[in-house]
Amino acid sequence: MSTQPKRHVPTVVKLGGSCLDDLDGRWWDDLARHGQGRPLVLVHGWSKPLKRLSPRYSEPSAILRDRYGNQSRWTTPEVIDDIKTVSAELGEDILGRLERRGITAERLLGSDGLVSAGEGERWWWRDKRLVELENLVGPITGVDPAPLKNLLPGHAHLVTPLARNGAGQEVNTDADRAAAAVAGATGATDLVLVTDVAHLLIDGEPVRRITGKDAASFRDKGATGGMRKKLRAAGEALEGGVERIVIGNASVTALLDARSGTVITRT
């Protein structure tokens, strides 16, 4: 007879690095209540903490654009170290908030066997020229959920979205897309992308509900910046079997109840 604990379906929540400072005690109270009934897998960003660490991360030169128009942080081994530094501090804060509310929690680096990445783009625009640069980023190619050992109600995993590529290098990945991949790999029905905007806006109007097909169409024709990446992540989550993606900045309960935010589904 197996002694392995039963694996429960988690709720996956991506916490945007730009909005973490704005999540008050009531938001965390709500998350903890939700976590008492379902396991939590939290994937965090680090954009604002990294900019606080050093002014160089706010400079335009810190962001690269590839030949296809995709943007990425220029990531060197030193940047990986800085990401780990700010993520450790974030992790201590987030785990403490959860544990004070009765949720046990642990932190995982995606690069420790959870997230794998493919070969990254090598050609980037610099000074109006395409040049070959070493940039430690890579597209996510898979998630092994085995390190998420305690998918149980009342417990949370906090994932730092680094990955390991085929050459064994630790690389930077997009946190929204990492959350989508984790959601698909764990069989999650819901993915919540918590950000600093209340809704997806199309032609200046808030969108309450949209199909994955229409969201992809808008992504390719009108979305920009961070929202473009979130819509790409939503499409990848749907492809991975996730039933519903919600984007917004309200409590997790309000977002899942569709009282706030933008809900994206297949139909």
C-alpha positions in Angstrom: 0.0 0.0 0.0 1.4 3.4 -1.0 2.4 5.8 1.8 2.7 8.8 -0.6 0.4 11.7 0.4 -2.5 12.4 -1.8 -1.8 15.1 -4.3 -4.4 17.8 -4.4 -5.1 20.2 -7.3 -3.5 23.6 -6.4 -4.4 27.1 -7.2 -1.4 28.8 -8.9 -1.0 32.5 -8.2 1.6 34.7 -9.9 2.6 37.7 -7.8 3.8 40.5 -9.9 7.0 42.1 -8.7 5.6 45.5 -9.4 2.6 45.1 -7.1 3.9 43.1 -4.1 4.3 46.3 -2.0 0.6 47.2 -2.6 -0.9 43.9 -1.3 -2.2 44.8 2.2 -3.0 42.5 5.2 -6.6 41.9 4.0 -5.2 40.6 0.7 -3.0 38.1 2.5 -5.9 37.2 4.9 -8.0 36.3 1.9 -5.2 34.2 0.3 -4.7 32.3 3.5 -8.4 31.5 3.7 -8.3 30.2 0.2 -5.2 28.2 1.0 -6.9 26.4 3.9 -9.1 24.6 1.3 -6.7 24.1 -1.6 -2.9 23.9 -2.0 -1.2 27.1 -3.1 1.7 27.4 -5.6 2.9 31.0 -5.7 5.3 32.2 -8.5 6.8 35.6 -7.8 8.3 38.4 -9.9 11.2 40.6 -8.8 11.2 43.7 -11.1 10.7 46.4 -8.4 13.0 44.8 -5.8 15.7 44.4 -8.4 15.4 48.1 -9.3 15.6 49.0 -5.6 18.8 47.0 -5.3 20.7 48.9 -7.9 19.9 51.9 -10.2 21.5 50.1 -13.1 18.4 47.9 -13.3 16.3 50.9 -14.2 18.5 52.0 -17.1 17.2 51.3 -20.6 20.4 49.3 -21.3 19.2 46.7 -18.8 16.5 45.6 -21.2 17.2 43.9 -24.6 15.0 43.5 -27.6 15.5 40.6 -29.9 15.0 40.4 -33.7 11.4 39.4 -33.2 10.5 42.4 -31.0 10.5 40.4 -27.7 12.0 42.2 -24.7 14.1 40.5 -22.0 16.3 41.6 -19.1 19.9 41.4 -20.0 20.9 38.5 -17.7 24.5 37.8 -16.7 25.8 35.5 -13.9 25.9 38.7 -11.7 22.3 39.4 -12.5 21.3 35.8 -11.6 23.1 36.4 -8.2 21.2 39.6 -7.7 17.9 37.9 -8.6 18.6 35.3 -6.0 19.5 38.0 -3.4 16.2 39.9 -3.8 14.2 36.7 -4.1 15.5 35.3 -0.9 14.4 38.5 0.9 11.0 38.4 -0.8 10.7 34.8 0.1 11.3 35.4 3.8 8.7 38.1 3.8 6.1 36.1 1.9 6.6 32.9 3.8 6.3 34.9 7.1 3.1 36.5 6.0 1.6 33.1 5.2 2.9 31.3 8.3 1.5 34.0 10.6 -1.9 33.2 9.0 -1.7 29.5 9.5 -0.3 28.4 6.1 2.9 26.4 6.2 5.2 27.4 3.4 8.4 26.6 1.6 10.4 28.2 -1.1 11.8 26.6 -4.3 14.1 27.7 -7.0 12.7 26.7 -10.3 16.3 25.9 -11.4 16.5 23.1 -8.7 14.8 20.5 -10.9 11.4 22.2 -11.3 11.7 24.2 -14.5 13.7 23.4 -17.6 14.6 25.8 -20.4 15.6 25.6 -24.0 18.3 27.5 -25.8 17.9 31.3 -25.6 17.9 33.8 -28.4 21.5 35.1 -29.2 20.8 38.0 -31.5 19.7 41.3 -29.9 19.4 45.0 -30.9 22.1 47.2 -29.4 22.7 50.7 -30.7 20.4 50.1 -33.7 22.4 47.0 -34.7 21.7 43.3 -34.3 24.6 41.8 -32.4 25.3 38.4 -30.8 25.1 38.6 -27.1 25.4 36.1 -24.3 22.1 36.5 -22.4 21.2 33.9 -19.7 17.5 33.6 -20.6 15.7 30.8 -22.2 12.2 29.6 -23.1 10.5 27.2 -20.8 10.5 23.7 -22.2 9.1 21.7 -19.3 8.1 21.5 -15.6 8.7 18.5 -13.4 6.2 18.8 -10.5 8.0 16.2 -8.4 9.8 18.9 -6.3 6.3 20.2 -5.3 6.1 17.4 -2.7 3.5 18.8 -0.3 0.5 19.8 -2.5 -1.9 19.8 0.4 -4.5 22.3 1.8 -2.9 24.5 4.3 0.5 24.5 2.6 2.1 26.8 0.0 5.1 26.6 -2.3 6.8 29.8 -3.3 8.6 29.4 -6.7 11.4 31.7 -7.8 11.1 31.4 -11.6 14.7 30.6 -12.6 15.3 27.5 -14.8 18.1 25.2 -15.9 18.9 24.8 -19.6 20.3 21.8 -21.4 23.9 23.0 -20.8 23.2 23.0 -17.1 23.2 26.8 -16.9 20.9 28.7 -14.5 18.8 31.1 -16.6 16.2 33.8 -16.2 12.6 33.0 -17.4 9.4 35.1 -17.7 7.5 34.7 -14.4 4.0 34.8 -16.0 4.9 32.1 -18.4 6.6 30.1 -15.7 3.4 30.2 -13.7 1.4 29.0 -16.7 3.8 26.1 -17.2 3.6 25.2 -13.5 -0.2 25.4 -13.5 -0.4 23.0 -16.5 2.1 20.6 -15.0 0.3 20.4 -11.7 -3.2 19.9 -13.2 -4.4 23.3 -11.8 -7.8 24.4 -13.0 -7.1 28.0 -12.1 -4.2 30.4 -12.7 -4.4 33.9 -11.1 -2.1 36.6 -12.5 -2.0 39.3 -9.8 -0.7 42.5 -11.3 -0.8 46.3 -10.9 -3.8 46.8 -13.3 -7.4 46.0 -12.5 -8.4 44.6 -16.0 -7.3 43.9 -19.5 -8.2 47.0 -21.4 -9.2 47.0 -25.1 -9.8 50.4 -26.7 -9.6 51.9 -23.2 -12.5 49.8 -21.9 -12.2 47.1 -19.2 -12.8 43.5 -20.4 -14.5 41.3 -17.8 -14.4 38.1 -19.8 -12.8 37.0 -23.0 -12.0 33.7 -24.9 -8.5 32.5 -25.3 -8.8 33.0 -29.1 -9.9 36.6 -28.8 -7.2 37.3 -26.2 -4.6 35.9 -28.5 -5.8 38.0 -31.4 -5.6 41.1 -29.3 -2.2 40.1 -28.0 -0.8 40.0 -31.5 -2.5 43.2 -32.7 -2.9 45.6 -29.8 -1.3 44.4 -26.6 2.0 45.9 -25.4 4.6 45.4 -22.7 3.7 43.3 -19.7 0.1 42.6 -20.8 1.4 41.1 -24.0 3.4 38.6 -21.9 0.4 37.9 -19.7 -1.8 37.1 -22.6 0.9 34.8 -24.0 1.1 33.1 -20.7 -2.7 32.7 -20.6 -2.7 31.1 -24.0 0.0 28.7 -22.9 -1.9 27.8 -19.7 -5.0 27.0 -21.7 -3.0 24.8 -24.0 -1.6 23.1 -20.9 -5.1 22.2 -19.6 -5.8 25.1 -17.3 -9.5 25.9 -17.4 -9.5 29.6 -16.3 -7.0 32.4 -16.1 -7.8 35.6 -14.2 -5.8 38.8 -14.5 -6.3 41.7 -12.0 -5.2 43.3 -8.8 -8.0 42.3 -6.4 -8.1 39.5 -3.8 -7.8 36.0 -5.1 -11.3 35.2 -4.0 -12.7 38.3 -5.9 -10.8 37.4 -9.0 -11.8 33.7 -8.9 -15.5 34.7 -8.3 -15.2 37.1 -11.4 -16.2 40.1 -9.2 -13.0 41.8 -10.4 -10.4 41.4 -13.1 -10.5 39.7 -16.5 -11.4 36.1 -16.9 -9.9 34.1 -19.9 -11.4 30.8 -20.8 -11.4 28.5 -23.9 -15.1 29.4 -24.8 
